[in-house]
Amino acid sequence: MSETGKSLKEIRKRRGLTQSELSTASGVSLSIIRKLEQGERASARLETLRKLAATLRVPTMRLSSGPNEEGPIVGTAARWEAVRHAVERPPRAPELDDEAPTVAGVRRAFAKAEPLFQKNQYSQLAVVLPPLLRDADALGDEGRAIRVRLLQLAGLLMVQTRQFDTAEVALSRALDDAADRLEGAATVNTQCWLLLRQGRLETALDLAVTWADETEPRMSRATPGELGAWGLMLLKVTAAAVRNSQPGQAADALRLATAAAVALGRESKSETDAIRAFGPTTVHLKRTENAGVVDRPDVVLSLAKRVPASSMPSSSNRNRYELGIADALARTGRCADGFETLAGIQRSAPEWLPNQTYARTVLRRIVEGRRTLTPEMRQMAADIHLEI
């Protein structure tokens, strides 16, 4: 029997519940519970473990036997090989006829590359980033600031495409070069996201709490950059806590993030984190996301009515939000509407969607709610690597 099955059986019995009672209370099938406890399954999806943990009143990670991460999709390793080499390998010696890079030149090139991330144009970034990373390395101490920004971007892309080992290297290098706590917080925010994607909820929560404490400003004289850095760390606290079945801590962090957003008054990006924005809309999106995590699709759809599409702080925010809407629609029996929402995301962000495990979960839910599958559904399943 796996550690997950052993813990589940022990805690269930301590709570005085039968397998059938736990199934009814959690919404997890009796078959899955039996297979876990009998050792026929080593673990289950994080979403399933969260439901069981919430019912048993324990943190999700009490039922986890370790990280339950999904690796990159087919073709990712080859596409990003040059980026991985630029991040992980020592700087190469310049050739005699190489033109020496300049800080100004690398900054200009980075300014052109950064919008590609917002537009989810990953194929272009896979080509553009390697020479930029090498040039930033060649600049030495003079290129520290722009090198940090490039490593942060590389780390984000590696997390997004589920190349976690390279992400750790890029983010560790960026943190080592950080000039102050706000620049460091921008990198740590991505490290927390990395840990969440790996299913390491408690580690993510501890790191986010530590840095939320580190970046908490004096509200009476806080700058927009300080409010944004603190607010974004609080959103990582609430994201980790809600997934780890710690609703009180999740609610407290969201309340503090709301206070930071109100003090800021608008969506804002800082000089040390030009990728992410923070403000009232970002907090509202996280509140909507949390409702989906705790199986409240009705709340998700209700909250969604208050978010105009024009106010989305970034394409990634919009895509993740729309994915949550598609899931809520499927959960409430509106599978056709859910699929149309999912199809809309695919049309606007075809390179983003296949990297999302959540997208496969949503499409699987839609497929299970249908008697027949349309050709469009079958094509999307193939596009996002879902076997049906």
C-alpha positions in Angstrom: 0.0 0.0 0.0 1.3 3.5 -0.9 1.8 6.3 1.6 -1.3 7.9 0.2 -3.4 4.9 0.7 -2.0 4.2 4.2 -2.7 7.8 5.3 -6.1 7.9 3.8 -7.2 4.7 5.5 -5.7 5.7 8.9 -7.3 9.2 8.9 -10.7 8.0 7.6 -10.9 5.4 10.4 -9.8 8.0 12.9 -12.7 10.2 11.8 -15.1 7.2 12.2 -16.1 7.2 8.5 -16.7 4.2 6.2 -15.4 4.3 2.7 -18.9 4.8 1.4 -19.5 7.7 3.8 -16.3 9.3 2.8 -17.2 8.9 -0.9 -20.6 10.6 -0.4 -19.2 13.4 1.7 -16.2 14.2 -0.6 -17.7 13.5 -4.0 -14.8 11.1 -4.8 -15.9 7.8 -6.3 -16.0 4.8 -3.9 -13.9 2.9 -6.5 -11.0 5.4 -6.2 -11.0 5.3 -2.4 -11.0 1.5 -2.4 -8.2 1.3 -4.9 -6.1 3.8 -3.0 -6.6 2.0 0.4 -6.0 -1.4 -1.2 -2.8 -0.3 -2.9 -4.2 -0.7 -6.4 -3.4 3.0 -7.1 -0.3 4.7 -5.7 -1.9 8.2 -5.7 -4.5 10.3 -7.4 -4.8 13.7 -9.0 -4.2 16.7 -6.7 -7.8 17.8 -7.2 -9.0 14.4 -5.9 -6.6 14.5 -2.9 -7.8 18.0 -2.0 -11.5 16.8 -1.9 -10.6 13.9 0.3 -8.4 16.1 2.6 -11.1 18.8 2.9 -13.6 16.3 4.0 -11.2 14.7 6.5 -10.1 18.1 7.8 -6.4 17.7 7.1 -4.0 19.4 4.7 -3.9 18.0 1.2 -0.2 17.1 1.5 -1.1 14.7 4.4 -2.5 12.4 1.8 0.2 13.0 -0.8 3.1 10.6 -1.2 5.2 13.3 -2.9 5.2 15.6 -5.9 2.7 14.5 -8.5 3.9 16.5 -11.4 3.1 16.1 -15.1 6.0 16.5 -17.5 6.3 18.5 -20.7 4.2 17.6 -23.8 5.6 15.8 -26.7 8.1 17.9 -28.7 8.9 20.4 -25.9 12.4 19.2 -25.2 13.6 19.6 -28.7 11.9 23.0 -29.2 13.5 24.5 -26.1 16.9 22.8 -26.2 18.8 26.0 -27.0 17.1 27.9 -24.1 18.0 25.1 -21.7 21.6 25.1 -22.8 21.8 28.9 -22.5 20.4 28.7 -18.9 22.3 25.7 -17.7 25.7 25.7 -19.3 28.6 28.0 -18.5 29.0 31.0 -20.9 30.9 30.1 -24.0 34.1 32.0 -24.9 33.5 34.6 -27.6 34.8 34.0 -31.1 37.3 36.5 -32.5 34.8 38.0 -34.9 31.9 38.2 -32.4 30.6 41.6 -31.9 30.6 42.6 -28.3 27.1 43.0 -26.8 26.1 46.1 -25.0 23.7 46.6 -22.1 21.6 49.1 -24.2 21.4 46.6 -27.1 20.3 43.7 -24.9 17.7 45.9 -23.2 16.3 46.9 -26.5 16.1 43.3 -27.7 14.5 42.2 -24.4 11.9 45.0 -24.7 10.9 43.5 -28.1 10.9 39.9 -26.8 8.9 40.5 -23.6 5.5 41.1 -25.4 5.9 37.7 -27.1 5.3 36.1 -23.6 2.1 38.2 -23.1 0.9 37.0 -26.5 1.8 33.4 -25.8 4.1 33.2 -28.8 6.4 30.5 -27.3 7.8 29.3 -30.6 9.3 32.7 -31.3 10.6 33.1 -27.8 12.4 29.7 -28.1 14.4 31.2 -31.0 14.9 34.7 -29.5 15.9 33.9 -26.0 19.1 31.9 -26.3 21.3 34.6 -27.9 19.9 37.2 -25.5 20.8 35.0 -22.5 24.3 34.4 -23.9 24.8 38.1 -24.5 23.6 39.0 -21.0 26.1 36.5 -19.5 28.9 38.0 -21.6 28.2 41.4 -20.1 29.3 40.2 -16.7 28.5 42.5 -13.7 27.6 45.3 -16.1 24.6 43.2 -17.3 23.4 42.1 -13.9 20.0 43.8 -14.0 19.0 42.8 -17.6 20.3 39.3 -16.9 18.0 39.0 -14.0 15.0 40.0 -16.1 16.0 37.5 -18.8 16.4 34.7 -16.3 13.1 35.5 -14.8 11.4 35.3 -18.2 13.2 32.0 -19.0 12.1 30.7 -15.6 8.5 31.6 -16.3 8.6 29.9 -19.7 10.2 26.8 -18.3 7.5 26.5 -15.6 4.8 27.2 -18.2 6.1 24.4 -20.5 6.8 22.1 -17.5 10.5 21.9 -17.8 11.0 22.1 -14.1 14.7 21.3 -13.7 15.7 24.1 -16.0 13.2 26.4 -14.3 14.9 25.8 -11.0 18.3 26.7 -12.5 17.0 29.9 -14.1 15.2 31.1 -11.1 18.0 30.2 -8.7 20.4 32.2 -10.9 18.0 35.2 -11.0 17.6 35.1 -7.2 21.4 35.0 -6.7 21.7 38.2 -8.8 18.8 40.0 -7.3 19.7 43.5 -6.1 17.0 43.9 -3.5 14.0 42.2 -1.9 11.5 43.5 -4.5 13.6 42.1 -7.4 14.0 38.9 -5.4 10.2 38.7 -4.7 9.5 38.8 -8.5 11.7 35.6 -8.8 10.3 34.0 -5.7 6.8 34.5 -7.0 7.7 32.3 -10.0 9.4 29.8 -7.7 6.1 29.4 -5.8 4.3 28.8 -9.0 6.9 26.2 -9.9 6.3 24.4 -6.6 2.5 24.6 -7.1 2.8 23.0 -10.5 4.9 20.3 -9.0 2.3 19.6 -6.4 4.6 20.6 -3.5 1.9 22.6 -1.8 3.4 22.9 1.7 6.8 24.0 0.4 5.1 26.6 -1.8 3.0 27.8 1.1 6.0 28.1 3.4 8.0 30.0 0.8 5.1 32.4 0.0 4.4 33.1 3.6 8.1 33.8 4.3 8.3 36.3 1.4 4.9 37.9 2.1 6.3 38.7 5.6 9.6 39.9 4.1 7.9 42.2 1.6 5.0 43.5 3.8 5.3 47.3 3.6 4.1 50.1 5.9 0.8 50.9 4.3 0.9 54.6 5.2 4.0 55.1 3.0 4.1 52.1 0.7 5.1 52.6 -2.9 3.1 51.0 -5.8 6.0 48.6 -6.3 6.0 47.5 -2.7 2.2 47.1 -2.6 2.4 45.0 -5.8 5.2 42.8 -4.7 3.4 42.1 -1.3 0.1 41.6 -3.0 1.4 39.1 -5.5 3.1 37.1 -2.7 -0.2 37.0 -0.8 -1.9 35.7 -3.9 0.6 32.8 -3.9 -0.2 32.2 -0.2 -3.9 32.0 -0.9 -3.3 29.7 -4.0 -1.2 27.3 -2.0 -3.4 27.3 1.1 -6.7 26.7 -0.7 -5.1 23.8 -2.6 -3.7 22.4 0.7 -7.2 22.5 2.3 -6.3 25.3 4.6 -9.3 27.6 4.0 -8.7 30.0 6.9 -5.2 30.8 5.8 -6.4 31.2 2.2 -9.1 33.6 3.3 -6.8 35.7 5.5 -4.2 36.0 2.7 -6.9 37.0 0.2 -8.3 39.6 2.6 -4.8 41.2 3.0 -4.3 41.1 -0.8 -7.6 42.9 -1.2 -6.4 45.6 1.2 -3.2 46.0 -0.8 -5.2 46.2 -4.1 -7.5 48.8 -2.6 -4.5 50.9 -1.5 -3.0 50.6 -4.9 -6.3 51.5 -6.6 -5.6 50.1 -10.1 -3.8 47.4 -12.0 -0.1 48.1 -11.9 3.2 46.6 -13.0 6.4 47.2 -11.2 9.9 47.9 -12.5 11.1 44.6 -11.1 8.2 42.5 -12.5 7.0 43.8 -15.8 5.3 40.5 -16.6 2.8 40.3 -13.8 0.3 43.0 -12.8 -1.4 43.5 -9.4 -4.5 45.3 -8.5 -8.3 44.9 -7.8 -9.0 42.9 -10.9 -6.1 40.4 -10.3 -7.4 39.8 -6.7 -10.9 39.3 -8.0 -9.6 36.7 -10.5 -7.9 34.9 -7.7 -11.1 34.9 -5.7 -12.9 33.3 -8.7 -10.1 30.8 -9.1 -10.2 29.8 -5.5 -14.0 29.2 -5.8 -13.3 26.7 -8.5 -10.6 24.9 -6.5 -13.1 24.3 -3.7 -15.8 23.0 -6.1 -18.1 26.0 -6.1 -18.9 26.4 -9.9 -22.0 28.4 -9.0 -19.8 31.0 -7.2 -17.3 31.0 -10.1 -20.1 31.9 -12.6 -21.6 34.5 -10.3 -18.2 36.2 -9.7 -17.5 36.1 -13.4 -20.3 38.4 -14.2 -18.4 41.2 -12.4 -15.2 41.0 -14.6 -15.3 42.8 -17.9 -13.0 41.1 -20.5 -11.4 44.5 -21.2 -10.0 44.7 -17.6 -7.9 41.6 -17.8 -4.3 42.5 -16.6 -2.6 40.0 -19.0 -3.4 37.2 -21.5 -2.3 34.6 -19.0 -4.7 35.9 -16.5 -7.5 35.9 -19.1 -6.7 32.4 -20.3 -6.6 30.9 -16.8 -9.8 32.8 -15.9 -11.6 31.5 -19.0 -10.4 28.0 -18.3 -12.0 28.2 -14.9 -15.3 29.5 -16.5 -15.2 26.5 -18.9 -14.8 24.1 -16.0 -17.6 25.8 -14.0 -19.9 25.5 -17.1 -19.1 21.8 -17.5 -19.6 21.1 -13.8 -23.1 22.7 -14.0 -24.1 20.6 -17.0 -23.5 23.2 -19.6 -21.0 21.2 -21.5 -21.6 22.8 -24.9 -21.0 26.2 -23.5 -18.0 24.9 -21.6 -16.5 23.5 -24.8 -17.2 26.8 -26.7 -15.3 28.7 -24.0 -12.4 26.2 -24.2 -12.4 26.5 -28.0 -12.2 30.3 -27.6 -9.0 29.9 -25.5 -7.5 27.7 -28.1 -8.2 30.1 -30.9 -6.6 33.0 -29.0 -3.7 31.1 -27.3 -3.0 27.8 -29.3 0.5 27.5 -27.8 -0.6 28.1 -24.2 -3.4 25.6 -23.9 -1.6 22.3 -24.5 0.7 23.1 -21.6 -2.2 23.2 -19.1 -3.0 20.0 -17.3 -6.2 21.8 -16.2 -7.3 22.1 -19.8 -7.1 18.3 -20.2 -9.1 18.0 -16.9 -11.8 20.3 -18.2 -12.1 18.7 -21.6 -12.2 15.3 -20.0 -15.1 16.5 -17.9 -16.9 17.9 -21.0 -16.4 14.6 -22.8 -17.7 12.6 -19.9 -20.9 14.7 -19.9 -21.6 14.1 -23.6 -23.3 11.2 -25.3 -21.5 11.8 -28.5 -18.3 13.7 -29.4 -18.1 16.2 -32.2 -15.2 16.2 -34.6 -14.1 19.5 -33.0 -13.9 17.8 -29.6 -11.8 15.0 -31.0 -9.5 17.4 -32.7 -9.0 19.5 -29.6 -8.3 16.4 -27.6 -5.5 15.5 -30.0 -4.2 19.1 -30.0 -3.9 19.3 -26.2 -2.7 15.7 -25.8 -5.8 14.1 -24.1 -6.5 10.5 -24.8 -10.2 9.8 -25.2 
